[in-house]
Amino acid sequence: MSFKEIFCQDSAIDILQRAYSSGRASHAYIFAGPEGVGKFQTASLWAKLLLCHNPIIENGSAQSCDSCRSCKLFDAGTHPDFIHVYKELREFTEDGKGKAPPVEMPVDVIREMLNAKVSNRPSLSSRKVFIVSETEKMNASSQNCMLKVLEEPPVYCCIILLCTRLEKLLPTTKSRSHIIRFGPIQENRIFEKLSEKGLDANISKYFARLAQGSLGQACNWAELEMNGANIYESKQNLINSLAQYTYPDAIELADVILSRKAKITALWSDLDEKTSKTDISRRVDKLFIQIIIAALYDAMRLNIIPELEAINFDQLKQIEKFASRFDAEIAAEKIADCFTMLQWFESNVNERLIFEHLLLSLADCDTIKI
């Protein structure tokens, strides 16, 4: 894979290329942007280039050679000067063996997998590169533990922090790193990628729109769908219910969502054993909230700009019913409520209570247009 194969991140890649050509690569970067937009792929290519023995430079653009010993070891996942730090490494820390995969980044992982290894000089390349995933899940203790490394790194060290929520990082962490922002992927690029996987055209089109620029999320859903998760069918059933359900139906609909959610979570856990089940469960919770947000968004836009194509292009009659119940202002309020629900999931509020609260709110007779 080369930088040319990274979709829609020309600005971020240009910053890195200019830093490389000038010999001014930073000791620490924060790659900030939505989930699934190419941050890890770009970080990996940057790390491979920094470690490469014979980089190729053409038309002002640098690429790793793919043929030196460094590149071959990097591709094999055995490069001694490259370390990927992620929270599930707690299992390999001194006190973490046998513990369940964590939800937050444990301070022990930072201490043992980053701090303790930074001082070891490179053994094969001229640099040593660390990629730290999900830094938005680092608490204050974990970030403060890393701070010394960011303040006084060895000259040969490069640390790349991947973050989906920049506001979660402490000001001291951000001030000591070069922030590079990544934007969403174009919808047509996501659709093309899903179609290449052999996914049905309608499902590809819906996932591409629902993902809101996150290729990674869309690809995860596609893999689940092709392994029997029936996400698209669940979405259609949910939109049908939302279009016509009444206040007494809210609790029953919450039960249906939780039942489908449990099956998708179980399948996803089987396909991705390295990720904690808590993380996967939250991702599926988020998926169902995204589906509801998309329906509300379609209803809101239908009341304002009817000619715009809907995310739920395949269920326009149901969206019209939804739009007849909520005007644009109320739909916007309900969307805001949904984003609050997403924050509740992160705060470990009981998922049944969240879905029941949301669905009762959507069925609230006082907010339905008469």
N, C-alpha and C positions, 0 to 999 in steps of 0.2 A: 504494500500500500504506500502511496506517496501523498504529499500535501495536496496535489491536484485532485485527489479523490475525496477530499473533505468538502462536503457540500456547504455552500453559502456562508463560509467563514473567511472570506478573502481579507477583510480588514485585520482580523486577529493574526492570520498567517503572515500578512505583510509586515506587521510589527515585529514578529519573530525573525523573519528573513532579514529585515534591515538591521536588527540587533546582531545577527550572526555575521553579516557582511562587514559590519563596522567593528567586530570583535568586542562588542559591549553587551554580551548576554548577561542578564541579571542573575544574582545569586538566588533570588526567590521570586516566584510568580504566583499570582492568583488568577486562575482561569475561571471567570465568573459567568454564569448564564444558566438558562433552563436545563432541566434534565434531558439527556438524550440528544444533544445538538452537536456532539463531536468533540467535547472537551478532552475526554480520555484519549481518543484516537490522536488528536493533535498533540497532546502531551507526550504520548508514546513516540510519535514520529520526531518530535523535538528532542526527546531524550536519546533516541537512536542516532540522530544527526550529531548531537554533542559528543557522543561516544565513538562515532565512526572514525576509523583510521585514515580513510581515503575518500572524504566527501566529494561529491560531484557538483560543480557550480556551472550552471548554464543560464545565460540571459539574466544574470543577477539573482537567480534562485538556486538555493543549495538543497541537495538531497543526500541522504546516506547512500553509500555505494552498493549495499546489499550483498557484497561479496567478501569483505574482509572478515577476519576472525571475530571482531567485535560485533559486526552486524549479524553474523551467523549465530553467535551465542545469544544475542538479543532476541532474534526470531525464535530461538529454541527455548527462551525463557530462563536461561541459565547464566546471564551476564553477571559477573561478580560486582560490577560497579553500578548496577541498576537495581533499585529496591522500590517495589510498589507497597505502600503502607495503606492498609484498610482495616476497619474495625474488627472484622472477623479473625484477624491475626491474634486476637487475645488468647486463642487456644494454644498458641505457641510461646506465650510469655511465661515467666517463671511461676506465676500464681494462677494462670488461666486455664490450665489443662482440665478438660472435662466440663467446663462451664458452658452454658448455653450461649449462642451467638448474641452479642450485645446490640442494643438499640442505639446507644450513643458511643462515640469514640472513647475507649478507656484510656486513661492517662498512662497505664502500663504499656500500651501499644506504642504511644509516642515516645515514652522513655526508653523502651528496649529496642524498638524497630527503627527509630529515627535518631534520637539523641545519641544513643550508645554507638551507632554505626557511622555517624558523620565524621568523627575524628579519625577513622581508619582511612588511610590514604588509598587512592585508586590503585588497583592491582593490574589492570589491563589497559585502560584508557587514560587519557589525561584528566578526565573529569569523573565525578561521582554524581549520579542523578537520582533523586527521590520523587516519586509521585504519591501524594497523599489524597486519597479519595474521600468524598463525603465530609469535607471539613465543616460544613454547616452543622454537623452532628457532634462537633467538638465542644465540650463545655468549657467554662472559664479555666478550670484546672488543667485540662489538656492543652489549651492554647497557651497558658502561662508557662507550662512545661516546655513548650516548643519555642518560646520567645527568645531564650538565650541563643539558640541556633540561628534564628532569624536576625538577631542583632549582630553577632560576630561569627558568621559562617567561614569555614576554610575557603581559600581562594578557588579550590577545585570543585566546590560543591554547588549544585543547583537543586533547589527544592520547588516543586510545582504543586500548589494547593488547588484542588478542584472543588468548586463551591456552587451550589444552586441558589443559595440565599445569602447574599453578601452581608445583609444586615445582622446575620448571626455571628459574624466574626468581630472580635474586639478591635477597637481603633488601633491598638498597638500592633496587632497582627497585620492589619491592612496597611499601616503606615510603613512597614518594613518590607513590603512586597510590591512588585510591579503588577498592577491589576490590568488584565486583558479581558475584555468583555466579548462574549459569544452570543449571537442572536439566534432566533428561531430559523428552522429550515423551511424552505418554500414548500407549499402544499403539493405542487406537481412533482417535486423531487421525491417526497415521501410516497406519493401514489405510485410512481415508477418503481421505487424500491420494493414496495409491497407486492406489486404485480409481478416483479421478477421472481418473487418467492412462490408464485403460483396461487396467490390468494384471489378469491372471487372479486370481480371488478367493483361491484357495489360495496362489498365489505372493505375493500382497499380504499375506496373513495370516502367512505364514512370514517374509517380509522385515521386517514390522512387529515381530515378536517377536525376530528375530535382531538387529535394529538396537539393541535395548536402549535405546530412547529417542532415538536419533539420526535425526531426520527427514532430514537431509542425506544420511547414508549410505544410508538406504533409498531415497531418490529417485535417487541415483547408480546403485544396483543395478537399480532399475526401468528407468532409461534404457538401461543396458547390456542388460538382458534383452529389452527391446523392439527392440533393434538386433542381436539374434542371439547374445548372449553365452552363453546356455544355462546360467546360474549355477544355476538351480533343478534342472535335470537333473543337473548336475555334483554338486550337493549330495546328491541322491537316490542317485546311484551311489556316492558316497563313504560315505554312511551304510550302504548295503547291504554294502559291502566291510568297513567297520569292525565290523559285526555278526557277521561270520563268518570274517574272515581269520585266518591263522596266522602264526607268526614268519617263515617263509620268504617270505611274501607282502609283507613290509613294504617291501623295496626296490622291488619292482615297483609297489606302490601309490604310493610317493613319485614314481616316474617318471610315473605317470598324473596325479598332482596337478600336477607341474611342467609337463607338456604342456598341461593345461587352463589352468593359470595363464598360460602364455605367450600363448595365444590371447586370453584375456580382457584381458591387459595391452596387447596390440597393438590391440585394438578400442578400449579405453579411451583409449589414446594418440591414436588417430585422432579421437575425439570431444572430447578435451580437449588441444589442442596447446599451451596455455599452461603446463601443469603438467609438471614434469620427469618423464621416464620412470622415473627412480629412485623418485620419490615414488609414482607410479602402481603400480610394481612392488611396493613395500612395502604399498600399500593392498590389493592382491590377495593378497599373502602373508597379511596380517592377516585378510582375508575367509575364507580357508581355515582358518586357526587358529580363527576365531570359529565356523565350522561345527562343528569338532571339539569346541570348548568347549561349544557348545550341546548336542551329543549326550551328552557326559559329564555336563553339568548335568541333563539329562533323566533319565539313568540314576541319578544320585545322588538326585534327588528321588523317583524311582519307588521306591527302596528305603526312603524315609523317609515321604513323604506321597503315596501312589499316586493319590489322587483329584485332585491338581493337574494342570491341562492342560499338556501338553508343548509345547515350542517346535516339536519335530518331530512335530506332531499327525498328520501324514500317513504316518508310518512307525513306528507304535507297536510293531509286532511286532519290528522291528529294534532299537528302543530296549530292549525287554524282553530280547532276547538280550544286548545290551550290559550291561544291569543285572545279568544273571545271571553275568556274568564279573567284574564289579567291584562290591564293596560300596560303601556310601556314603563311608566313610573313604578308601578307595583312589581312588575317583572324584574326591574332593576333592583328593587329592595330585596326580592327573594334571592336573586343572584348573590347579593351581598351576604345574605343569611347563609347561603351555601359555603361561601368562603370562610365564614366564621366556623361552620361545622368542620371544615378541613383543619382549622387550628385546634379544634377540640380533639380530633383524632390524635394529633401530636401531643396533646396534654393527657392522653390516656383516659379520656372520658369513655364510659361504656358505649360501645358501638350501637347497641340496640336503642339506648336512650337517644342517641344522636339521630338515627334514622327515623324513629318515631316522632321526635320533636320536629324534624324537618318536614316530614310528610303531613303531620297534623297542621303545620303552618301553611303548607301548600293547599290544604283542604279547608282552611279557615274561612267560614262563610262571610265573615266581616270584610274580608279582602277580595272576595270574588265579585266581579262585575255582575250586576243584575240587569 
